[in-house]
Amino acid sequence: MAYRLARRTLLLLVLVASVEPGLAPAASIAPPPSTLPPATYPATYSEQQFIRMDDGVELGATITFPSQNGSAPAPGRFPVVLNTTPYGRDGLCSCDSGHV
């Protein structure tokens, strides 16, 4: 009895999903564009700042904003991408090489 009810429920769900308006079959999905749209903000503006941690340590950061002309950040709020490294900003490690 429970098997028959589960089977009927599954069949009903499949039927409802297949006739649900707004659901497009996979074949009708448009391919991605071949070129990207022009940049909304063609330049960037960067600032060097120290950010104080809870323990008092200050970390150096380069904060880069979108900009219209490169001389000032664009107004508004933007998503953030955070990139961290244990090395210096030039990509070189300041630790001992281990060679004697």
Backbone bond lengths (Angstrom), bond angles and torsions (degrees), N, CA, C in turn:
res aa  C-N    CA-C-N  psi(-1)  N-CA   C-N-CA  omega(-1)  CA-C   N-CA-C  phi
1 M - - - 1.444 - - 1.537 110.72 -
2 A 1.354 116.82 -48.27 1.460 120.54 179.99 1.524 110.40 -64.50
3 Y 1.327 117.26 -36.17 1.461 121.65 179.06 1.527 109.93 -63.15
4 R 1.336 116.50 -44.06 1.454 121.32 -178.88 1.538 110.92 -65.03
5 L 1.335 116.57 -39.61 1.462 121.00 178.44 1.527 111.05 -66.16
6 A 1.324 116.33 -43.11 1.467 120.04 178.27 1.515 110.72 -63.63
7 R 1.313 117.08 -39.78 1.464 121.35 -179.64 1.530 110.34 -65.93
8 R 1.333 117.66 -42.35 1.467 121.31 178.76 1.533 110.40 -66.01
9 T 1.317 116.62 -39.46 1.462 120.33 178.57 1.523 110.77 -63.65
10 L 1.315 116.42 -44.17 1.468 120.68 178.49 1.516 110.57 -62.31
11 L 1.331 117.69 -43.74 1.458 121.49 178.95 1.525 110.44 -62.06
12 L 1.321 116.97 -41.79 1.456 121.33 178.55 1.536 111.00 -63.15
13 L 1.329 117.21 -42.51 1.469 120.74 178.38 1.516 111.63 -63.12
14 V 1.321 116.69 -40.66 1.467 120.82 178.59 1.518 110.22 -64.00
15 L 1.322 117.23 -42.72 1.461 120.76 179.43 1.522 111.61 -65.12
16 V 1.325 117.23 -43.55 1.465 120.91 179.54 1.528 110.43 -64.19
17 A 1.320 117.21 -42.95 1.460 120.54 -179.46 1.518 111.75 -65.49
18 S 1.334 117.26 -32.72 1.464 119.56 -177.22 1.525 112.24 -76.83
19 V 1.334 118.68 -20.82 1.455 120.38 -179.71 1.523 112.27 -110.07
20 E 1.325 117.93 3.50 1.469 122.07 -178.85 1.524 109.45 -63.02
21 P 1.333 118.93 120.90 1.467 119.52 177.93 1.527 111.17 -65.72
22 G 1.308 116.04 147.22 1.455 120.66 179.27 1.516 113.25 93.99
23 L 1.328 117.75 -14.51 1.455 120.57 177.10 1.520 108.20 -91.65
24 A 1.307 116.65 115.00 1.463 120.99 -178.56 1.513 110.05 -92.62
25 P 1.314 117.03 140.87 1.457 117.87 174.45 1.524 110.61 -66.22
26 A 1.321 116.67 155.56 1.466 121.39 -175.11 1.525 112.53 -58.21
27 A 1.323 118.45 -31.02 1.461 121.75 -177.24 1.531 112.04 -68.53
28 S 1.339 118.57 -21.98 1.458 119.84 -176.46 1.526 113.33 -96.14
29 I 1.331 118.64 5.17 1.460 121.60 178.34 1.521 108.49 -75.41
30 A 1.329 115.82 130.16 1.468 120.72 -177.66 1.521 110.59 -70.30
31 P 1.319 117.49 143.37 1.466 120.15 177.03 1.524 110.16 -70.44
32 P 1.332 118.12 159.71 1.464 120.14 178.56 1.524 110.69 -66.11
33 P 1.331 117.51 155.26 1.465 119.88 180.00 1.526 110.70 -65.31
34 S 1.320 115.59 150.77 1.469 120.02 -178.53 1.524 112.32 -81.19
35 T 1.335 117.32 -19.55 1.464 120.53 177.47 1.523 108.98 -131.37
36 L 1.315 115.66 154.77 1.465 121.08 177.87 1.518 110.45 -83.49
37 P 1.318 118.04 150.94 1.467 119.49 175.81 1.521 110.03 -69.05
38 P 1.337 117.67 161.84 1.469 119.22 178.93 1.527 110.67 -63.50
39 A 1.324 116.15 151.39 1.463 122.06 -178.70 1.526 110.31 -64.63
40 T 1.333 116.46 135.40 1.456 121.19 176.79 1.522 109.82 -70.40
41 Y 1.333 116.06 -40.21 1.465 122.35 177.83 1.527 107.00 -121.12
42 P 1.320 118.05 104.48 1.464 121.15 -172.97 1.525 115.26 -74.23
43 A 1.332 118.60 -10.47 1.463 120.62 -176.68 1.528 109.63 -131.89
44 T 1.325 115.79 173.51 1.458 121.80 175.01 1.525 109.36 -128.74
45 Y 1.328 115.38 157.67 1.452 123.06 176.83 1.519 106.80 -129.51
46 S 1.349 118.36 129.34 1.463 121.95 -177.26 1.519 111.45 -118.73
47 E 1.339 115.22 145.65 1.468 122.73 175.20 1.523 108.39 -129.21
48 Q 1.339 116.22 144.45 1.462 121.95 173.75 1.521 107.47 -97.82
49 Q 1.332 117.76 126.70 1.458 121.09 -179.60 1.522 109.88 -141.03
50 F 1.331 114.98 155.56 1.459 120.88 169.79 1.516 107.66 -99.78
51 I 1.327 115.67 139.07 1.461 121.37 178.51 1.519 106.91 -117.86
52 R 1.346 116.54 118.50 1.463 121.59 -177.62 1.523 109.73 -81.58
53 M 1.327 115.90 126.20 1.454 122.70 176.82 1.526 110.18 -83.57
54 D 1.328 117.55 168.99 1.465 122.34 -179.00 1.522 112.45 -58.92
55 D 1.338 117.51 -31.27 1.468 120.37 -178.61 1.526 112.56 -87.46
56 G 1.333 117.82 5.49 1.453 121.74 177.17 1.521 114.63 94.44
57 V 1.316 118.09 -11.99 1.464 121.02 178.56 1.522 108.84 -70.00
58 E 1.326 115.81 137.87 1.456 120.45 177.44 1.523 109.45 -104.57
59 L 1.320 116.04 128.04 1.453 121.91 177.78 1.519 109.07 -105.32
60 G 1.323 116.02 134.87 1.458 120.52 177.28 1.519 109.74 -79.11
61 A 1.324 116.42 139.44 1.458 120.92 -178.84 1.518 110.25 -140.10
62 T 1.299 115.32 144.78 1.456 122.03 169.46 1.517 105.78 -105.15
63 I 1.308 117.13 117.13 1.455 121.86 -179.55 1.521 107.31 -105.90
64 T 1.320 116.06 122.19 1.458 121.85 -176.85 1.519 109.38 -113.92
65 F 1.315 115.72 130.19 1.457 123.08 -178.27 1.523 110.13 -115.25
66 P 1.326 117.58 154.74 1.462 118.92 169.54 1.527 108.80 -68.37
67 S 1.320 116.70 151.47 1.464 120.90 -176.90 1.523 110.04 -150.20
68 Q 1.312 115.46 150.76 1.470 120.19 174.94 1.524 111.37 -78.16
69 N 1.351 116.22 -37.85 1.460 119.20 -172.62 1.529 114.19 -130.20
70 G 1.324 118.68 -0.46 1.458 121.63 179.00 1.512 114.78 86.34
71 S 1.333 118.80 -6.25 1.463 120.51 -177.78 1.532 112.98 -102.17
72 A 1.328 117.81 -10.22 1.466 121.43 179.01 1.525 108.91 -157.51
73 P 1.331 116.78 150.80 1.464 118.01 177.33 1.528 111.52 -68.79
74 A 1.314 115.71 150.48 1.467 119.98 175.56 1.521 108.94 -71.14
75 P 1.324 118.24 145.60 1.462 119.79 179.04 1.523 110.43 -70.85
76 G 1.321 115.26 152.51 1.458 119.99 176.16 1.512 112.56 111.91
77 R 1.316 114.48 -179.47 1.460 121.97 -179.90 1.524 108.08 -107.62
78 F 1.333 115.79 144.81 1.451 121.40 -177.12 1.520 109.84 -136.30
79 P 1.328 117.42 156.52 1.461 119.70 174.29 1.527 110.06 -62.81
80 V 1.328 116.05 159.38 1.464 121.45 -176.16 1.523 110.06 -117.15
81 V 1.325 115.81 138.66 1.454 122.48 170.11 1.520 106.27 -117.14
82 L 1.328 117.13 122.60 1.459 121.69 -178.19 1.518 108.80 -107.75
83 N 1.324 116.09 125.97 1.455 121.89 177.90 1.520 107.30 -124.06
84 T 1.323 117.70 121.24 1.463 120.86 -179.23 1.523 109.76 -120.12
85 T 1.317 114.88 154.79 1.459 120.96 177.09 1.528 108.27 -149.71
86 P 1.331 117.99 145.25 1.462 119.83 176.27 1.530 111.75 -80.39
87 Y 1.313 116.72 -1.69 1.460 121.66 -176.95 1.520 110.14 -101.65
88 G 1.310 116.16 178.40 1.457 120.99 177.89 1.519 111.03 -70.30
89 R 1.302 116.16 170.91 1.467 120.72 -179.16 1.518 112.95 -66.93
90 D 1.344 115.92 -21.48 1.464 118.78 178.48 1.519 111.89 -84.81
91 G 1.335 117.71 1.32 1.457 121.78 178.27 1.515 114.28 86.32
92 L 1.329 117.84 -1.96 1.466 121.04 -179.20 1.513 109.95 -96.45
93 C 1.324 116.07 141.96 1.457 121.72 178.33 1.525 108.98 -80.59
94 S 1.340 117.04 136.73 1.469 119.61 178.97 1.522 111.46 -93.60
95 C 1.327 117.15 11.73 1.467 120.28 179.95 1.530 110.87 -86.96
96 D 1.350 115.34 166.13 1.474 120.56 178.39 1.520 110.32 -63.91
97 S 1.314 116.62 145.11 1.462 120.56 -178.20 1.517 112.47 -79.48
98 G 1.336 118.90 -18.42 1.464 121.51 -179.12 1.515 112.66 89.42
99 H 1.329 117.65 -4.76 1.471 120.35 178.19 1.522 109.46 -85.39
100 V 1.324 116.11 139.92 1.465 120.79 -179.84 1.506 110.14 -100.48
